[in-house]
């Protein structure tokens, strides 16, 4: 029997327009339910159960790299949860481990990404970024990553939206975004969260055609900014994960899985 992968709703195929009519994108539930509208949604899921797809003649989706540390690799043994990706920085100050995907997402397609992450091995001395980026800006030592300074938001990258934590600034986890057209902006998490070393957290980030960015931690809405990657129909974004040591303390971060999706059809920006 051929399975029917279309979700049915009272005899009709479940479509994205039903969610827009009944709920609307301002409700966080909207983004979680979008995955059910298979006909209208492009999605990517990786549970990292096999060798990272970054070599050979097949389609390459992930590009791992490192500056002094070890490029992300599949974790094996040690109680790994059905496949995990290990980011390991090394002990040198400001060394990092980085992962970026193919740039297949657009802000004007309302992309959403959910990362299940095991927190840094040293919460007191480290930096991480999770979200979307147009490119890897490359290693620049202390200033590596997309976010140059979190406390007074400035950028190394051009178009991005990330959940960022950096003990060089403070113990808050923030949402920061920038765009070719928009100015850099950030918001601290509220109600906020106190991270525990080597504990798993669900981190979700959403961007839309109005260059608005939202984020959640463990399904709790944490904040919104009205600035983000260009929604011009041409600026492409990839999935981004980054881990860095601070103060010479080696750091590890585990990525259990990534689930990301966006609408197949471009949504034009509203004319005010």
C-alpha positions as CSV (number, residue, x, y, z in Angstrom):
1,X,0.0,0.0,0.0
2,X,1.3,3.4,-0.9
3,X,1.4,5.7,2.2
4,X,-0.4,9.0,2.1
5,X,2.0,11.7,3.3
6,X,-0.5,14.5,3.1
7,X,-2.0,15.4,6.4
8,X,-5.8,15.5,6.1
9,X,-8.1,17.9,7.9
10,X,-11.8,17.1,7.6
11,X,-11.2,15.6,4.2
12,X,-9.0,18.4,3.0
13,X,-5.2,18.6,2.6
14,X,-3.7,20.5,5.5
15,X,-2.4,23.7,3.9
16,X,-0.3,26.6,5.3
17,X,-3.1,29.1,4.4
18,X,-5.3,27.4,7.0
19,X,-2.8,28.2,9.7
20,X,-2.5,31.8,8.4
21,X,-6.3,32.2,8.5
22,X,-6.9,30.5,11.8
23,X,-3.8,31.4,13.9
24,X,-1.4,33.8,12.1
25,X,2.4,34.0,12.4
26,X,2.4,36.1,15.5
27,X,1.4,33.0,17.5
28,X,4.4,30.8,18.3
29,X,2.1,27.7,17.8
30,X,1.9,28.7,14.1
31,X,5.6,27.9,13.5
32,X,5.4,24.5,15.2
33,X,2.3,23.5,13.3
34,X,3.7,24.5,9.9
35,X,5.6,21.2,9.7
36,X,2.2,19.5,9.2
37,X,1.5,21.4,5.9
38,X,3.8,19.1,3.9
39,X,2.6,20.3,0.5
40,X,3.6,23.9,1.3
41,X,6.7,23.4,3.4
42,X,10.3,22.6,2.5
43,X,12.1,20.8,5.4
44,X,15.4,19.5,6.5
45,X,16.1,17.1,9.3
46,X,19.5,15.6,10.5
47,X,19.9,13.3,13.5
48,X,23.6,12.9,12.7
49,X,23.5,9.1,12.9
50,X,26.1,8.5,10.1
51,X,29.2,10.2,8.8
52,X,28.7,13.9,8.3
53,X,27.8,14.6,4.6
54,X,30.7,16.8,3.7
55,X,33.0,14.7,1.4
56,X,32.9,12.7,-1.8
57,X,31.0,13.2,-5.0
58,X,27.5,13.3,-3.6
59,X,25.6,16.4,-2.7
60,X,27.4,18.2,0.1
61,X,25.1,19.8,2.7
62,X,27.3,20.5,5.7
63,X,30.7,22.2,5.9
64,X,32.5,21.8,9.2
65,X,35.6,23.8,10.1
66,X,37.8,24.7,13.1
67,X,40.2,27.3,14.3
68,X,42.6,25.6,16.7
69,X,39.9,23.2,17.8
70,X,38.4,20.1,16.1
71,X,35.9,20.4,13.3
72,X,32.5,18.9,14.3
73,X,32.3,15.1,14.0
74,X,29.8,12.4,14.9
75,X,30.1,11.4,18.5
76,X,30.3,7.6,19.0
77,X,30.0,5.6,22.2
78,X,29.9,7.2,25.6
79,X,26.1,7.0,25.7
80,X,25.5,9.1,22.6
81,X,21.8,9.6,21.9
82,X,21.1,8.0,18.5
83,X,23.6,10.2,16.8
84,X,25.1,13.5,18.0
85,X,27.6,15.9,16.5
86,X,30.5,16.9,18.7
87,X,32.0,20.4,18.7
88,X,35.4,20.5,20.5
89,X,37.3,23.8,20.8
90,X,40.7,22.8,22.2
91,X,42.2,24.5,25.2
92,X,43.8,27.5,23.5
93,X,42.1,30.9,24.1
94,X,39.4,31.7,21.5
95,X,39.7,28.5,19.6
96,X,36.5,27.3,17.9
97,X,34.5,24.6,16.1
98,X,32.0,25.6,13.4
99,X,29.3,24.1,11.2
100,X,27.4,25.7,8.4
101,X,25.0,24.1,5.9
102,X,24.2,24.8,2.3
103,X,22.5,28.2,2.0
104,X,19.0,27.0,1.0
105,X,16.8,29.2,3.2
106,X,15.4,32.7,2.5
107,X,14.0,35.2,5.1
108,X,11.0,35.8,2.8
109,X,10.1,32.2,3.0
110,X,9.7,32.3,6.8
111,X,12.4,29.9,7.8
112,X,12.4,28.2,11.2
113,X,15.1,26.1,12.8
114,X,15.0,23.9,15.9
115,X,18.3,22.7,17.4
116,X,18.6,20.3,20.3
117,X,21.8,21.2,22.0
118,X,23.8,19.9,25.0
119,X,25.1,23.0,26.7
120,X,28.8,23.9,26.8
121,X,31.1,21.8,29.0
122,X,32.1,25.1,30.6
123,X,29.2,27.5,30.9
124,X,31.3,29.9,32.9
125,X,33.8,30.5,30.0
126,X,32.5,30.0,26.5
127,X,30.6,31.3,23.5
128,X,28.0,29.7,21.2
129,X,25.8,30.8,18.3
130,X,22.9,28.9,16.9
131,X,20.7,30.0,14.0
132,X,20.9,31.2,10.4
133,X,23.9,32.7,8.5
134,X,24.6,33.8,4.9
135,X,28.2,32.6,5.1
136,X,31.0,31.6,7.5
137,X,33.0,34.8,8.0
138,X,36.1,32.8,8.8
139,X,38.3,32.7,11.9
140,X,39.3,36.0,13.4
141,X,40.5,34.8,16.9
142,X,38.6,36.4,19.7
143,X,36.1,38.0,17.2
144,X,35.3,34.7,15.4
145,X,31.7,33.9,14.8
146,X,28.9,36.0,13.3
147,X,28.5,38.3,16.4
148,X,31.4,40.6,17.1
149,X,30.2,42.0,20.4
150,X,27.0,40.9,22.0
151,X,26.8,43.5,24.8
152,X,26.8,46.4,22.4
153,X,25.6,44.6,19.3
154,X,28.1,44.7,16.4
155,X,28.7,42.1,13.7
156,X,31.4,40.2,11.9
157,X,28.9,38.8,9.4
158,X,26.4,40.6,7.1
159,X,23.1,38.7,7.0
160,X,22.3,36.4,10.0
161,X,20.0,35.7,12.9
162,X,21.4,33.7,15.9
163,X,20.8,32.8,19.5
164,X,24.1,33.8,21.1
165,X,25.8,33.3,24.5
166,X,29.2,34.8,25.3
167,X,30.7,35.0,28.7
168,X,33.1,37.7,27.5
169,X,30.0,40.0,27.8
170,X,27.6,38.5,30.4
171,X,25.6,35.4,31.3
172,X,22.5,36.3,29.3
173,X,21.5,34.4,26.2
174,X,20.4,36.8,23.5
175,X,18.9,37.0,20.0
176,X,21.0,39.0,17.6
177,X,20.5,39.7,13.9
178,X,21.8,41.9,11.1
179,X,21.2,42.4,7.5
180,X,22.6,44.2,4.4
181,X,19.7,46.7,4.7
182,X,18.7,46.5,8.4
183,X,20.9,47.6,11.2
184,X,22.2,45.2,13.8
185,X,19.9,44.6,16.7
186,X,19.6,42.3,19.7
187,X,17.3,41.4,22.6
188,X,18.1,39.6,25.8
189,X,16.0,36.5,26.7
190,X,13.0,37.1,28.8
191,X,12.0,35.4,31.1
192,X,15.5,34.2,30.6
193,X,17.2,31.0,31.6
194,X,20.2,29.8,33.7
195,X,22.1,27.2,31.7
196,X,23.4,24.1,33.4
197,X,26.6,22.5,32.1
198,X,26.1,19.5,29.7
199,X,22.3,19.7,29.9
200,X,20.1,19.4,26.8
201,X,18.1,22.4,25.6
202,X,15.7,23.0,22.6
203,X,16.5,26.2,20.9
204,X,14.2,27.5,18.1
205,X,14.6,30.6,15.9
206,X,12.2,32.0,13.3
207,X,12.7,34.8,10.7
208,X,10.1,36.3,8.4
209,X,9.6,38.5,5.3
210,X,9.2,41.6,7.5
211,X,12.8,40.9,8.8
212,X,11.3,40.1,12.2
213,X,13.2,37.4,14.3
214,X,11.9,35.4,17.2
215,X,13.4,32.8,19.6
216,X,12.4,30.2,22.1
217,X,14.2,28.0,24.6
218,X,12.6,24.8,25.7
219,X,9.4,25.9,24.1
220,X,9.3,29.2,26.1
221,X,9.1,32.3,24.0
222,X,12.1,34.5,24.9
223,X,12.0,37.6,22.6
224,X,11.6,39.3,19.3
225,X,13.6,41.9,17.3
226,X,12.4,43.9,14.2
227,X,15.7,43.6,12.3
228,X,17.2,40.7,10.4
229,X,18.6,39.2,7.3
230,X,17.5,40.8,4.0
231,X,14.2,39.5,2.7
232,X,14.9,40.5,-0.9
233,X,14.4,37.1,-2.5
234,X,18.1,36.6,-3.3
235,X,19.8,36.6,0.1
236,X,20.4,32.9,1.0
237,X,20.9,31.6,4.5
238,X,22.3,28.3,5.9
239,X,22.0,26.6,9.2
240,X,24.7,27.7,11.6
241,X,26.3,26.3,14.8
242,X,29.4,27.7,16.5
243,X,31.2,26.9,19.7
244,X,34.3,28.8,21.1
245,X,36.5,28.7,24.2
246,X,37.0,31.7,26.4
247,X,39.8,32.3,28.9
248,X,41.8,29.2,27.7
249,X,39.1,26.8,28.9
250,X,38.4,23.9,26.5
251,X,34.8,23.6,25.6
252,X,32.6,21.0,24.0
253,X,29.1,21.3,22.7
254,X,26.8,18.5,21.4
255,X,24.3,18.9,18.7
256,X,21.7,16.1,18.9
257,X,19.6,17.1,15.9
258,X,18.5,19.9,13.6
259,X,15.0,20.4,12.2
260,X,14.4,23.3,9.9
261,X,11.6,24.3,7.5
262,X,10.3,27.2,5.4
263,X,7.4,27.9,3.1
264,X,8.0,26.8,-0.5
265,X,6.5,30.0,-1.9
266,X,8.1,33.4,-1.3
267,X,6.0,35.8,0.8
268,X,6.4,39.4,-0.3
269,X,6.9,42.1,2.3
270,X,3.8,44.1,3.2
271,X,3.6,47.6,1.8
272,X,2.7,50.1,4.5
